[in-house]
Amino acid sequence: MKVVEPKSFTFEGGNRAVLLLHGFTGNTADVRMLGRYLQSKGYTSHSPLYKGHGKPPERFIESTPQDWWKNVIDGYNFLRDSGYKKVAAAGISLGGVFSLKLALELPLVGIVPMCAPMGLQNKNILRNMVLSYSREYKKHERKNDEQIEQELNIIERNSLEMIQLLQKLVADVRENLKHITVPTFVVQGRHDKVINLDSPEIIYHTVKTENKKLNWYEQSGHIITLEEERNQVEEDVCKFLDTLSWEEENKLDDGVSSEKAPQIWW
């Protein structure tokens, strides 16, 4: 069976732009429904697909966090080159880490890290995510169990460097949280089995902005944008975005203006 590979998407909805970032071993489907919701509320969103994601596992593990970061930067530049003077970023899991990293390196009007890890529940989480991704991909290719297990053994060995680089990226972002000064809305599922649940508190208490909020969602797990409380998450994210300082005429070639919203919304 041929596996249908995911793609980047752009949903045009208005002259406020949001960069939506998916998770490790995930794809743009992680944030597609959020993008559609924001489009219905007058926001344009763009979500880049990271290199290797949605590809055969052997190609996936050849990609690196540096490759994925380049995809994030390219996504940001796509919105800026499209004429948006100000951009917000919202990301799930690794995408949340990237939203924090973006706030350290490039101008943003605000960020929404969702279930963003500053640590993991156990040391095998990333390994298990790679193996789960690989197993499901190979099942869709209709390979038999014996062949799958043989190929997974090779993938596990060859993914060690990628995992180490990813761990370093997360540690570097955590070390620099104190330099983040943009408005920040931290979103976290109470039943997240992937990340250390100290992570959202670490982000919330370390970023240096008065305009910050941490919301816990009591019925949700890790990919909170796809779970039963997703509608509330979408509404809360949009409410946060509505209050950011977009200023009038965010899009260079658009004559539509919007009033400057208050800084604090909670």
Secondary structure, DSSP 8 states (H G I E B T S, - for coil): --------EEE--SSEEEEEE--TT--THHHHHHHHHHHHTTEEEEE---TTTTS-HHHHTT--HHHHHHHHHHHHHHHHHTTBS-EEEEEETHHHHHHHHHHHHS--SEEEEES--SSBSSTTHHHHHHHHHHHHHHHHTT--HHHHHHHHHHHHHHTHHHHHHHHHHHHHHHHTGGG--S-EEEEEETT-SSB-TTHHHHHHHHS--SSEEEEEETT--SSGGGSTTHHHHHHHHHHHHHTS---S--BTT---------S---
